[in-house]
Amino acid sequence: MPAVGAVADVVWTDDTVVLLAVKSHQTLAALEDLVAHAPPATPVVCVQNGLANEPEVLRRFPRTYAVCVMLPCTHLEPGLVVEKSAAAPGVLDVGRVPHGTDGVTAAVSADLRRAGFESEERAEVVAWKRRKLLMNLGNGVDAAVVPGDDAEELVRRAQAEGETLFDALGLPCVSAEEDRLRRGDHLRRRDDVGGDGDGGSTWQSLTRGTASEIDYLAGEIVLLGRLNGVPTPVNAAVQALTRQLAVSGGRPRSVDAAAVLDALVTDDEGPATSR
């Protein structure tokens, strides 16, 4: 595949498809570049976590698509990505936004399968991405909080809060069991990787000393809650502490989970469950 250093150097054709794979906090800059150079009818496929990217793409490109990303990798230094799955490198299901499938989803899914990934077309891919977001609500805890029972409890509360919010707003979300069955045996951890490189994408960002995508993970739940008058104190706390650690350059996994849980007894946005 030919590589170029800038979008301006791409030779655009009628069958060019953009796979947008930057972090969510980098999406707007990438889109400004695309708008300046890509033909308006170019299909743009969001190969990203969270739910905020597709609406931003759809503002600019009518042919917007989404991939539900299940891709266990570690990236801690430039030029080195460690694949952690011993089976398929990842599960990348694709659908059109807001819903549906078409020739683009068929072609992208087929190309991904040829590259060794598991991939299916999903008419309701956003419902799958909501389940993935619920899983990603543990990212901030994994990145910022000292591991242990209290950290696991914080993850449980953050995910339960997100699921309750989706239910309250009537937002379709596939079940945890559907997600588990989709992953199946496709993603099996390699036994020759681990150690210092064992952490989620948000932990990796903090470890590299780069900006975190937490505003588009826990922060997405916080935004939906505030827009609809539903308190989300757990995810607000996780968002705030992870962002602060990233801004200050603090050490990953250094925040006391017990202190976070104790502070959740009351919150400015409403009552939280007591410990």
C-alpha atoms as an extended CHARMM CRD file, in Angstrom:
* protein
*
       275  EXT
         1         1  MET       CA              0.0000000000        0.0000000000        0.0000000000  PROA      1               0.0000000000
         2         2  PRO       CA              1.5020000000        3.3930000000       -0.9450000000  PROA      2               0.0000000000
         3         3  ALA       CA              2.0590000000        5.7370000000        1.9950000000  PROA      3               0.0000000000
         4         4  VAL       CA              2.0000000000        9.5320000000        2.0370000000  PROA      4               0.0000000000
         5         5  GLY       CA              2.9190000000       12.0580000000        4.7000000000  PROA      5               0.0000000000
         6         6  ALA       CA             -0.2030000000       14.1960000000        4.4530000000  PROA      6               0.0000000000
         7         7  VAL       CA             -3.8120000000       13.9800000000        3.3000000000  PROA      7               0.0000000000
         8         8  ALA       CA             -2.9960000000       16.5930000000        0.6670000000  PROA      8               0.0000000000
         9         9  ASP       CA             -0.7780000000       14.0330000000       -1.0710000000  PROA      9               0.0000000000
        10        10  VAL       CA             -3.4630000000       11.3440000000       -1.4230000000  PROA      10              0.0000000000
        11        11  VAL       CA             -4.5130000000       10.4650000000       -4.9590000000  PROA      11              0.0000000000
        12        12  TRP       CA             -8.2960000000       10.2610000000       -4.5270000000  PROA      12              0.0000000000
        13        13  THR       CA            -10.2900000000        7.8210000000       -6.6510000000  PROA      13              0.0000000000
        14        14  ASP       CA            -13.9500000000        6.8210000000       -6.8030000000  PROA      14              0.0000000000
        15        15  ASP       CA            -13.2690000000        3.7590000000       -4.6220000000  PROA      15              0.0000000000
        16        16  THR       CA            -11.0870000000        5.4320000000       -1.9690000000  PROA      16              0.0000000000
        17        17  VAL       CA            -12.3180000000        4.7910000000        1.5740000000  PROA      17              0.0000000000
        18        18  VAL       CA            -10.9580000000        6.5740000000        4.6460000000  PROA      18              0.0000000000
        19        19  LEU       CA            -10.3710000000        4.5260000000        7.8020000000  PROA      19              0.0000000000
        20        20  LEU       CA            -10.2120000000        7.0840000000       10.6000000000  PROA      20              0.0000000000
        21        21  ALA       CA             -8.1630000000        5.4990000000       13.3890000000  PROA      21              0.0000000000
        22        22  VAL       CA             -6.9330000000        8.4280000000       15.4960000000  PROA      22              0.0000000000
        23        23  LYS       CA             -7.9010000000        8.8710000000       19.1570000000  PROA      23              0.0000000000
        24        24  SER       CA            -11.1990000000       10.6750000000       19.6900000000  PROA      24              0.0000000000
        25        25  HSD       CA             -9.5290000000       13.8570000000       20.9310000000  PROA      25              0.0000000000
        26        26  GLN       CA             -7.6280000000       13.9980000000       17.6090000000  PROA      26              0.0000000000
        27        27  THR       CA            -10.6810000000       13.5290000000       15.3880000000  PROA      27              0.0000000000
        28        28  LEU       CA            -11.5470000000       17.1800000000       14.7390000000  PROA      28              0.0000000000
        29        29  ALA       CA             -8.0450000000       18.0220000000       13.5100000000  PROA      29              0.0000000000
        30        30  ALA       CA             -8.0720000000       14.9910000000       11.2140000000  PROA      30              0.0000000000
        31        31  LEU       CA            -11.4970000000       15.9240000000        9.8740000000  PROA      31              0.0000000000
        32        32  GLU       CA            -10.4560000000       19.4900000000        9.0670000000  PROA      32              0.0000000000
        33        33  ASP       CA             -7.6440000000       18.0180000000        6.9760000000  PROA      33              0.0000000000
        34        34  LEU       CA            -10.0190000000       15.5950000000        5.2600000000  PROA      34              0.0000000000
        35        35  VAL       CA            -12.6100000000       18.2720000000        4.5010000000  PROA      35              0.0000000000
        36        36  ALA       CA             -9.9140000000       20.3650000000        2.8520000000  PROA      36              0.0000000000
        37        37  HSD       CA             -8.7650000000       17.5890000000        0.5200000000  PROA      37              0.0000000000
        38        38  ALA       CA            -11.1650000000       14.6220000000        0.2900000000  PROA      38              0.0000000000
        39        39  PRO       CA            -14.0860000000       14.5880000000       -2.1670000000  PROA      39              0.0000000000
        40        40  PRO       CA            -17.3830000000       15.1870000000       -0.3200000000  PROA      40              0.0000000000
        41        41  ALA       CA            -18.7400000000       11.7400000000       -1.2490000000  PROA      41              0.0000000000
        42        42  THR       CA            -15.7630000000        9.8930000000        0.2650000000  PROA      42              0.0000000000
        43        43  PRO       CA            -16.8440000000        7.1430000000        2.7120000000  PROA      43              0.0000000000
        44        44  VAL       CA            -15.2900000000        7.7140000000        6.1410000000  PROA      44              0.0000000000
        45        45  VAL       CA            -15.1310000000        4.7350000000        8.5100000000  PROA      45              0.0000000000
        46        46  CYS       CA            -14.5660000000        5.4430000000       12.2150000000  PROA      46              0.0000000000
        47        47  VAL       CA            -12.2840000000        2.7010000000       13.5510000000  PROA      47              0.0000000000
        48        48  GLN       CA            -12.4500000000        4.2170000000       17.0160000000  PROA      48              0.0000000000
        49        49  ASN       CA            -13.7880000000        3.7220000000       20.5270000000  PROA      49              0.0000000000
        50        50  GLY       CA            -16.5250000000        5.8910000000       21.9890000000  PROA      50              0.0000000000
        51        51  LEU       CA            -19.6450000000        7.3710000000       20.4090000000  PROA      51              0.0000000000
        52        52  ALA       CA            -18.6110000000       10.9440000000       19.6490000000  PROA      52              0.0000000000
        53        53  ASN       CA            -16.6620000000       10.4710000000       16.4180000000  PROA      53              0.0000000000
        54        54  GLU       CA            -19.4520000000        9.4080000000       14.0930000000  PROA      54              0.0000000000
        55        55  PRO       CA            -21.6330000000       12.5180000000       14.6910000000  PROA      55              0.0000000000
        56        56  GLU       CA            -18.6360000000       14.7470000000       13.9480000000  PROA      56              0.0000000000
        57        57  VAL       CA            -17.9060000000       12.8570000000       10.7320000000  PROA      57              0.0000000000
        58        58  LEU       CA            -21.5790000000       12.8830000000        9.7390000000  PROA      58              0.0000000000
        59        59  ARG       CA            -21.6160000000       16.7010000000        9.9960000000  PROA      59              0.0000000000
        60        60  ARG       CA            -19.0500000000       16.7440000000        7.2030000000  PROA      60              0.0000000000
        61        61  PHE       CA            -19.3880000000       13.5220000000        5.1960000000  PROA      61              0.0000000000
        62        62  PRO       CA            -22.7810000000       11.9750000000        4.3490000000  PROA      62              0.0000000000
        63        63  ARG       CA            -21.2800000000        8.4970000000        3.9060000000  PROA      63              0.0000000000
        64        64  THR       CA            -20.2840000000        7.7800000000        7.5150000000  PROA      64              0.0000000000
        65        65  TYR       CA            -19.5290000000        4.3140000000        8.9120000000  PROA      65              0.0000000000
        66        66  ALA       CA            -18.4560000000        2.8330000000       12.2280000000  PROA      66              0.0000000000
        67        67  VAL       CA            -16.4080000000       -0.1190000000       13.3950000000  PROA      67              0.0000000000
        68        68  CYS       CA            -16.8540000000       -1.7680000000       16.7770000000  PROA      68              0.0000000000
        69        69  VAL       CA            -13.2050000000       -2.2330000000       17.7290000000  PROA      69              0.0000000000
        70        70  MET       CA            -12.0640000000       -5.2750000000       19.6960000000  PROA      70              0.0000000000
        71        71  LEU       CA             -8.3040000000       -5.0900000000       19.2100000000  PROA      71              0.0000000000
        72        72  PRO       CA             -5.9890000000       -6.0960000000       22.0880000000  PROA      72              0.0000000000
        73        73  CYS       CA             -2.7120000000       -4.3060000000       21.3880000000  PROA      73              0.0000000000
        74        74  THR       CA             -0.0990000000       -2.3270000000       23.2940000000  PROA      74              0.0000000000
        75        75  HSD       CA              1.5980000000        0.8150000000       21.9940000000  PROA      75              0.0000000000
        76        76  LEU       CA              4.1700000000        2.2960000000       24.3710000000  PROA      76              0.0000000000
        77        77  GLU       CA              6.8810000000        3.5800000000       22.0450000000  PROA      77              0.0000000000
        78        78  PRO       CA              6.9390000000        5.0060000000       18.5140000000  PROA      78              0.0000000000
        79        79  GLY       CA              6.9660000000        2.3990000000       15.7900000000  PROA      79              0.0000000000
        80        80  LEU       CA              6.2410000000       -0.5600000000       18.0500000000  PROA      80              0.0000000000
        81        81  VAL       CA              2.7900000000       -2.1130000000       18.4410000000  PROA      81              0.0000000000
        82        82  VAL       CA              2.4920000000       -5.4360000000       20.2730000000  PROA      82              0.0000000000
        83        83  GLU       CA             -0.4010000000       -7.6590000000       19.2040000000  PROA      83              0.0000000000
        84        84  LYS       CA             -1.7440000000       -9.5110000000       22.2540000000  PROA      84              0.0000000000
        85        85  SER       CA             -4.1540000000      -11.9730000000       20.6760000000  PROA      85              0.0000000000
        86        86  ALA       CA             -2.9580000000      -15.4800000000       19.8990000000  PROA      86              0.0000000000
        87        87  ALA       CA             -5.8510000000      -16.1010000000       17.4970000000  PROA      87              0.0000000000
        88        88  ALA       CA             -7.3220000000      -13.4080000000       15.2420000000  PROA      88              0.0000000000
        89        89  PRO       CA             -5.5960000000      -10.0430000000       15.7150000000  PROA      89              0.0000000000
        90        90  GLY       CA             -8.9740000000       -8.4540000000       16.3890000000  PROA      90              0.0000000000
        91        91  VAL       CA            -12.7230000000       -8.3760000000       15.8110000000  PROA      91              0.0000000000
        92        92  LEU       CA            -13.7430000000       -5.4070000000       13.6520000000  PROA      92              0.0000000000
        93        93  ASP       CA            -17.4520000000       -5.3810000000       12.7790000000  PROA      93              0.0000000000
        94        94  VAL       CA            -18.6360000000       -2.5600000000       10.5110000000  PROA      94              0.0000000000
        95        95  GLY       CA            -21.9190000000       -0.8150000000        9.7450000000  PROA      95              0.0000000000
        96        96  ARG       CA            -23.3060000000        2.3890000000        8.3170000000  PROA      96              0.0000000000
        97        97  VAL       CA            -24.2720000000        5.3210000000       10.5690000000  PROA      97              0.0000000000
        98        98  PRO       CA            -26.9350000000        5.8010000000       11.8070000000  PROA      98              0.0000000000
        99        99  HSD       CA            -27.8030000000        2.2390000000       10.6930000000  PROA      99              0.0000000000
       100       100  GLY       CA            -27.6840000000       -0.1560000000        7.7940000000  PROA      100             0.0000000000
       101       101  THR       CA            -25.1930000000       -1.8980000000        5.5420000000  PROA      101             0.0000000000
       102       102  ASP       CA            -24.2330000000       -1.3920000000        1.9070000000  PROA      102             0.0000000000
       103       103  GLY       CA            -21.5060000000       -2.0390000000       -0.6290000000  PROA      103             0.0000000000
       104       104  VAL       CA            -18.9320000000       -0.1390000000        1.4320000000  PROA      104             0.0000000000
       105       105  THR       CA            -19.5320000000       -2.2190000000        4.5630000000  PROA      105             0.0000000000
       106       106  ALA       CA            -19.3170000000       -5.3930000000        2.4650000000  PROA      106             0.0000000000
       107       107  ALA       CA            -16.0300000000       -4.3230000000        0.8570000000  PROA      107             0.0000000000
       108       108  VAL       CA            -14.4250000000       -3.1080000000        4.0870000000  PROA      108             0.0000000000
       109       109  SER       CA            -15.4690000000       -6.2270000000        5.9960000000  PROA      109             0.0000000000
       110       110  ALA       CA            -14.1290000000       -8.4600000000        3.2240000000  PROA      110             0.0000000000
       111       111  ASP       CA            -10.7920000000       -6.6300000000        3.1590000000  PROA      111             0.0000000000
       112       112  LEU       CA            -10.4830000000       -6.9120000000        6.9360000000  PROA      112             0.0000000000
       113       113  ARG       CA            -11.1160000000      -10.6510000000        6.7580000000  PROA      113             0.0000000000
       114       114  ARG       CA             -8.4800000000      -10.9860000000        4.0400000000  PROA      114             0.0000000000
       115       115  ALA       CA             -6.0610000000       -9.2410000000        6.4000000000  PROA      115             0.0000000000
       116       116  GLY       CA             -6.7600000000      -11.8790000000        9.0860000000  PROA      116             0.0000000000
       117       117  PHE       CA             -9.2990000000      -10.0470000000       11.2380000000  PROA      117             0.0000000000
       118       118  GLU       CA            -12.7120000000      -11.3010000000       12.2290000000  PROA      118             0.0000000000
       119       119  SER       CA            -15.2820000000       -8.9710000000       10.6780000000  PROA      119             0.0000000000
       120       120  GLU       CA            -19.0160000000       -8.9700000000       10.0190000000  PROA      120             0.0000000000
       121       121  GLU       CA            -21.4250000000       -6.3600000000        8.7260000000  PROA      121             0.0000000000
       122       122  ARG       CA            -23.6770000000       -4.9280000000       11.4400000000  PROA      122             0.0000000000
       123       123  ALA       CA            -26.8320000000       -3.0020000000       10.5180000000  PROA      123             0.0000000000
       124       124  GLU       CA            -27.0220000000       -1.6950000000       14.1140000000  PROA      124             0.0000000000
       125       125  VAL       CA            -23.3110000000       -1.2410000000       14.7300000000  PROA      125             0.0000000000
       126       126  VAL       CA            -23.8840000000        1.6580000000       17.1600000000  PROA      126             0.0000000000
       127       127  ALA       CA            -25.6520000000       -0.7040000000       19.5780000000  PROA      127             0.0000000000
       128       128  TRP       CA            -22.4680000000       -2.8010000000       19.5620000000  PROA      128             0.0000000000
       129       129  LYS       CA            -20.3460000000        0.2910000000       20.1030000000  PROA      129             0.0000000000
       130       130  ARG       CA            -22.4300000000        1.2030000000       23.1580000000  PROA      130             0.0000000000
       131       131  ARG       CA            -21.5740000000       -2.1600000000       24.7250000000  PROA      131             0.0000000000
       132       132  LYS       CA            -17.9050000000       -1.5610000000       23.9060000000  PROA      132             0.0000000000
       133       133  LEU       CA            -18.1360000000        1.8680000000       25.5540000000  PROA      133             0.0000000000
       134       134  LEU       CA            -19.4920000000        0.2600000000       28.7190000000  PROA      134             0.0000000000
       135       135  MET       CA            -16.4440000000       -1.9890000000       28.7580000000  PROA      135             0.0000000000
       136       136  ASN       CA            -14.1860000000        1.0080000000       28.1640000000  PROA      136             0.0000000000
       137       137  LEU       CA            -15.5930000000        2.7220000000       31.2740000000  PROA      137             0.0000000000
       138       138  GLY       CA            -12.9900000000        0.7020000000       33.1540000000  PROA      138             0.0000000000
       139       139  ASN       CA            -10.1730000000        2.3330000000       31.1690000000  PROA      139             0.0000000000
       140       140  GLY       CA             -9.8040000000        5.3610000000       33.3980000000  PROA      140             0.0000000000
       141       141  VAL       CA             -9.7260000000        3.2150000000       36.5220000000  PROA      141             0.0000000000
       142       142  ASP       CA             -7.1600000000        0.8920000000       34.9530000000  PROA      142             0.0000000000
       143       143  ALA       CA             -5.0230000000        3.8920000000       34.0050000000  PROA      143             0.0000000000
       144       144  ALA       CA             -5.1930000000        5.9900000000       37.1530000000  PROA      144             0.0000000000
       145       145  VAL       CA             -6.1200000000        3.8650000000       40.1700000000  PROA      145             0.0000000000
       146       146  VAL       CA             -4.0530000000        1.4610000000       42.2630000000  PROA      146             0.0000000000
       147       147  PRO       CA             -5.1940000000       -2.0790000000       41.3050000000  PROA      147             0.0000000000
       148       148  GLY       CA             -7.1580000000       -4.0920000000       43.8580000000  PROA      148             0.0000000000
       149       149  ASP       CA            -10.6420000000       -4.8550000000       45.1250000000  PROA      149             0.0000000000
       150       150  ASP       CA            -11.5820000000       -1.1770000000       45.4820000000  PROA      150             0.0000000000
       151       151  ALA       CA            -10.5230000000       -0.4990000000       41.9060000000  PROA      151             0.0000000000
       152       152  GLU       CA            -12.6710000000       -3.4040000000       40.7000000000  PROA      152             0.0000000000
       153       153  GLU       CA            -15.6100000000       -2.0120000000       42.6550000000  PROA      153             0.0000000000
       154       154  LEU       CA            -15.0990000000        1.3880000000       41.0340000000  PROA      154             0.0000000000
       155       155  VAL       CA            -15.1580000000       -0.2160000000       37.5860000000  PROA      155             0.0000000000
       156       156  ARG       CA            -18.3110000000       -2.1370000000       38.4610000000  PROA      156             0.0000000000
       157       157  ARG       CA            -20.0770000000        1.0540000000       39.5600000000  PROA      157             0.0000000000
       158       158  ALA       CA            -18.9570000000        3.0350000000       36.5050000000  PROA      158             0.0000000000
       159       159  GLN       CA            -20.2150000000        0.3500000000       34.1370000000  PROA      159             0.0000000000
       160       160  ALA       CA            -23.4820000000       -0.1310000000       36.0230000000  PROA      160             0.0000000000
       161       161  GLU       CA            -24.0450000000        3.6240000000       35.9260000000  PROA      161             0.0000000000
       162       162  GLY       CA            -23.5020000000        3.6640000000       32.1670000000  PROA      162             0.0000000000
       163       163  GLU       CA            -25.8190000000        0.7320000000       31.5750000000  PROA      163             0.0000000000
       164       164  THR       CA            -28.5210000000        2.3090000000       33.7370000000  PROA      164             0.0000000000
       165       165  LEU       CA            -28.1870000000        5.5310000000       31.7280000000  PROA      165             0.0000000000
       166       166  PHE       CA            -28.5840000000        3.7530000000       28.3920000000  PROA      166             0.0000000000
       167       167  ASP       CA            -31.6500000000        1.9500000000       29.7340000000  PROA      167             0.0000000000
       168       168  ALA       CA            -33.1620000000        5.1950000000       31.0500000000  PROA      168             0.0000000000
       169       169  LEU       CA            -32.6660000000        6.9270000000       27.7090000000  PROA      169             0.0000000000
       170       170  GLY       CA            -33.9100000000        3.9530000000       25.6770000000  PROA      170             0.0000000000
       171       171  LEU       CA            -30.6390000000        3.6740000000       23.7580000000  PROA      171             0.0000000000
       172       172  PRO       CA            -30.1960000000        0.2170000000       22.1750000000  PROA      172             0.0000000000
       173       173  CYS       CA            -27.2050000000       -1.6830000000       23.4980000000  PROA      173             0.0000000000
       174       174  VAL       CA            -26.2870000000       -5.2940000000       22.8450000000  PROA      174             0.0000000000
       175       175  SER       CA            -26.0260000000       -7.4650000000       25.9330000000  PROA      175             0.0000000000
       176       176  ALA       CA            -22.8130000000       -8.4830000000       27.6450000000  PROA      176             0.0000000000
       177       177  GLU       CA            -23.6040000000      -12.0690000000       26.6440000000  PROA      177             0.0000000000
       178       178  GLU       CA            -23.9070000000      -11.1180000000       22.9550000000  PROA      178             0.0000000000
       179       179  ASP       CA            -20.5560000000       -9.3770000000       23.2050000000  PROA      179             0.0000000000
       180       180  ARG       CA            -18.9730000000      -12.3930000000       24.9040000000  PROA      180             0.0000000000
       181       181  LEU       CA            -20.2800000000      -14.7490000000       22.2360000000  PROA      181             0.0000000000
       182       182  ARG       CA            -19.0130000000      -12.4770000000       19.4590000000  PROA      182             0.0000000000
       183       183  ARG       CA            -15.5160000000      -12.4850000000       20.9070000000  PROA      183             0.0000000000
       184       184  GLY       CA            -15.6850000000      -16.2430000000       21.4080000000  PROA      184             0.0000000000
       185       185  ASP       CA            -12.3270000000      -17.8740000000       20.8320000000  PROA      185             0.0000000000
       186       186  HSD       CA            -11.2470000000      -15.2130000000       18.3450000000  PROA      186             0.0000000000
       187       187  LEU       CA             -9.3860000000      -13.2230000000       21.0100000000  PROA      187             0.0000000000
       188       188  ARG       CA             -7.1110000000      -15.3960000000       23.1280000000  PROA      188             0.0000000000
       189       189  ARG       CA             -4.2990000000      -13.8290000000       25.0900000000  PROA      189             0.0000000000
       190       190  ARG       CA             -0.7770000000      -14.6840000000       23.9830000000  PROA      190             0.0000000000
       191       191  ASP       CA              1.2900000000      -16.2610000000       26.7430000000  PROA      191             0.0000000000
       192       192  ASP       CA              4.5060000000      -14.5610000000       25.6090000000  PROA      192             0.0000000000
       193       193  VAL       CA              3.4580000000      -10.9430000000       26.2550000000  PROA      193             0.0000000000
       194       194  GLY       CA              2.6070000000       -9.0200000000       29.4130000000  PROA      194             0.0000000000
       195       195  GLY       CA              4.6700000000       -7.4300000000       32.1350000000  PROA      195             0.0000000000
       196       196  ASP       CA              5.0720000000       -3.6580000000       31.8840000000  PROA      196             0.0000000000
       197       197  GLY       CA              3.0060000000       -3.6010000000       28.6900000000  PROA      197             0.0000000000
       198       198  ASP       CA             -0.1320000000       -4.9220000000       30.3600000000  PROA      198             0.0000000000
       199       199  GLY       CA             -2.7500000000       -2.1960000000       30.3530000000  PROA      199             0.0000000000
       200       200  GLY       CA             -5.5880000000       -0.6780000000       28.3600000000  PROA      200             0.0000000000
       201       201  SER       CA             -5.3520000000        2.1330000000       25.8450000000  PROA      201             0.0000000000
       202       202  THR       CA             -5.8670000000        4.9060000000       28.4230000000  PROA      202             0.0000000000
       203       203  TRP       CA             -3.1220000000        3.4580000000       30.6300000000  PROA      203             0.0000000000
       204       204  GLN       CA             -0.9020000000        3.3320000000       27.5720000000  PROA      204             0.0000000000
       205       205  SER       CA             -1.5860000000        7.0170000000       26.8530000000  PROA      205             0.0000000000
       206       206  LEU       CA             -0.6590000000        8.0140000000       30.4140000000  PROA      206             0.0000000000
       207       207  THR       CA              2.4220000000        5.8060000000       30.3000000000  PROA      207             0.0000000000
       208       208  ARG       CA              3.5440000000        7.4770000000       27.0630000000  PROA      208             0.0000000000
       209       209  GLY       CA              2.8660000000       10.8940000000       28.5980000000  PROA      209             0.0000000000
       210       210  THR       CA              0.3360000000       11.7980000000       25.9150000000  PROA      210             0.0000000000
       211       211  ALA       CA             -3.2040000000       13.1790000000       26.1210000000  PROA      211             0.0000000000
       212       212  SER       CA             -5.9190000000       10.8040000000       27.2700000000  PROA      212             0.0000000000
       213       213  GLU       CA             -9.2110000000       10.0080000000       25.5120000000  PROA      213             0.0000000000
       214       214  ILE       CA            -11.0480000000        9.8500000000       28.8630000000  PROA      214             0.0000000000
       215       215  ASP       CA            -13.3960000000       12.7270000000       27.9160000000  PROA      215             0.0000000000
       216       216  TYR       CA            -14.8210000000       10.4540000000       25.2040000000  PROA      216             0.0000000000
       217       217  LEU       CA            -15.1330000000        7.3400000000       27.3880000000  PROA      217             0.0000000000
       218       218  ALA       CA            -16.2800000000        8.1440000000       30.9460000000  PROA      218             0.0000000000
       219       219  GLY       CA            -16.8820000000       11.6740000000       29.6710000000  PROA      219             0.0000000000
       220       220  GLU       CA            -19.3980000000       10.4230000000       27.1110000000  PROA      220             0.0000000000
       221       221  ILE       CA            -21.5450000000        9.0020000000       29.9100000000  PROA      221             0.0000000000
       222       222  VAL       CA            -21.1710000000       12.2580000000       31.8330000000  PROA      222             0.0000000000
       223       223  LEU       CA            -22.2590000000       14.2780000000       28.7830000000  PROA      223             0.0000000000
       224       224  LEU       CA            -25.3100000000       12.1070000000       28.0950000000  PROA      224             0.0000000000
       225       225  GLY       CA            -26.2750000000       12.3020000000       31.7620000000  PROA      225             0.0000000000
       226       226  ARG       CA            -26.0150000000       16.0820000000       31.9160000000  PROA      226             0.0000000000
       227       227  LEU       CA            -27.9320000000       16.5350000000       28.6800000000  PROA      227             0.0000000000
       228       228  ASN       CA            -30.7770000000       14.4230000000       30.0410000000  PROA      228             0.0000000000
       229       229  GLY       CA            -30.7620000000       15.3220000000       33.7390000000  PROA      229             0.0000000000
       230       230  VAL       CA            -29.4360000000       11.9330000000       34.8780000000  PROA      230             0.0000000000
       231       231  PRO       CA            -26.7090000000       12.0160000000       37.5820000000  PROA      231             0.0000000000
       232       232  THR       CA            -23.5000000000       10.1640000000       36.6570000000  PROA      232             0.0000000000
       233       233  PRO       CA            -21.2010000000       10.8770000000       39.6320000000  PROA      233             0.0000000000
       234       234  VAL       CA            -19.0670000000        7.7490000000       39.3080000000  PROA      234             0.0000000000
       235       235  ASN       CA            -18.0330000000        8.3940000000       35.7290000000  PROA      235             0.0000000000
       236       236  ALA       CA            -17.6060000000       12.1040000000       36.4830000000  PROA      236             0.0000000000
       237       237  ALA       CA            -15.1450000000       11.1910000000       39.2430000000  PROA      237             0.0000000000
       238       238  VAL       CA            -13.2310000000        8.7660000000       37.0020000000  PROA      238             0.0000000000
       239       239  GLN       CA            -13.1050000000       11.3500000000       34.2100000000  PROA      239             0.0000000000
       240       240  ALA       CA            -11.8120000000       14.0680000000       36.5150000000  PROA      240             0.0000000000
       241       241  LEU       CA             -9.1160000000       12.0390000000       38.2400000000  PROA      241             0.0000000000
       242       242  THR       CA             -7.8370000000       10.5210000000       34.9820000000  PROA      242             0.0000000000
       243       243  ARG       CA             -7.7190000000       13.9040000000       33.2550000000  PROA      243             0.0000000000
       244       244  GLN       CA             -5.9100000000       15.4490000000       36.2160000000  PROA      244             0.0000000000
       245       245  LEU       CA             -3.3050000000       12.6890000000       36.1960000000  PROA      245             0.0000000000
       246       246  ALA       CA             -2.7260000000       13.2040000000       32.4690000000  PROA      246             0.0000000000
       247       247  VAL       CA             -2.4280000000       17.0000000000       32.8190000000  PROA      247             0.0000000000
       248       248  SER       CA             -0.0840000000       16.8300000000       35.8030000000  PROA      248             0.0000000000
       249       249  GLY       CA              2.0720000000       14.0730000000       34.3420000000  PROA      249             0.0000000000
       250       250  GLY       CA              1.3810000000       11.9400000000       37.4000000000  PROA      250             0.0000000000
       251       251  ARG       CA              2.3370000000        8.3090000000       37.7290000000  PROA      251             0.0000000000
       252       252  PRO       CA             -0.2180000000        5.8750000000       36.2680000000  PROA      252             0.0000000000
       253       253  ARG       CA             -2.1070000000        3.6890000000       38.7520000000  PROA      253             0.0000000000
       254       254  SER       CA             -1.2430000000        5.9250000000       41.6880000000  PROA      254             0.0000000000
       255       255  VAL       CA             -4.6950000000        7.1210000000       42.8510000000  PROA      255             0.0000000000
       256       256  ASP       CA             -6.2110000000        5.5000000000       45.9560000000  PROA      256             0.0000000000
       257       257  ALA       CA             -9.4540000000        3.8070000000       44.9110000000  PROA      257             0.0000000000
       258       258  ALA       CA            -10.7860000000        3.7360000000       48.4730000000  PROA      258             0.0000000000
       259       259  ALA       CA            -10.5570000000        7.5100000000       48.6660000000  PROA      259             0.0000000000
       260       260  VAL       CA            -12.4700000000        7.8370000000       45.3830000000  PROA      260             0.0000000000
       261       261  LEU       CA            -15.2040000000        5.5200000000       46.6370000000  PROA      261             0.0000000000
       262       262  ASP       CA            -15.4740000000        7.4330000000       49.9110000000  PROA      262             0.0000000000
       263       263  ALA       CA            -15.8270000000       10.7260000000       48.0260000000  PROA      263             0.0000000000
       264       264  LEU       CA            -18.7140000000        9.2750000000       46.0300000000  PROA      264             0.0000000000
       265       265  VAL       CA            -20.9980000000        9.2320000000       49.0740000000  PROA      265             0.0000000000
       266       266  THR       CA            -22.1830000000       12.6670000000       47.8920000000  PROA      266             0.0000000000
       267       267  ASP       CA            -21.6410000000       14.4710000000       44.6330000000  PROA      267             0.0000000000
       268       268  ASP       CA            -22.5700000000       17.8290000000       43.1500000000  PROA      268             0.0000000000
       269       269  GLU       CA            -24.6510000000       16.0980000000       40.5130000000  PROA      269             0.0000000000
       270       270  GLY       CA            -26.6880000000       14.0940000000       42.9780000000  PROA      270             0.0000000000
       271       271  PRO       CA            -26.4500000000       11.2800000000       45.5070000000  PROA      271             0.0000000000
       272       272  ALA       CA            -24.2160000000        8.3080000000       44.8670000000  PROA      272             0.0000000000
       273       273  THR       CA            -24.3730000000        4.8620000000       46.3880000000  PROA      273             0.0000000000
       274       274  SER       CA            -22.6350000000        4.7100000000       49.7500000000  PROA      274             0.0000000000
       275       275  ARG       CA            -19.8930000000        2.1830000000       50.3290000000  PROA      275             0.0000000000
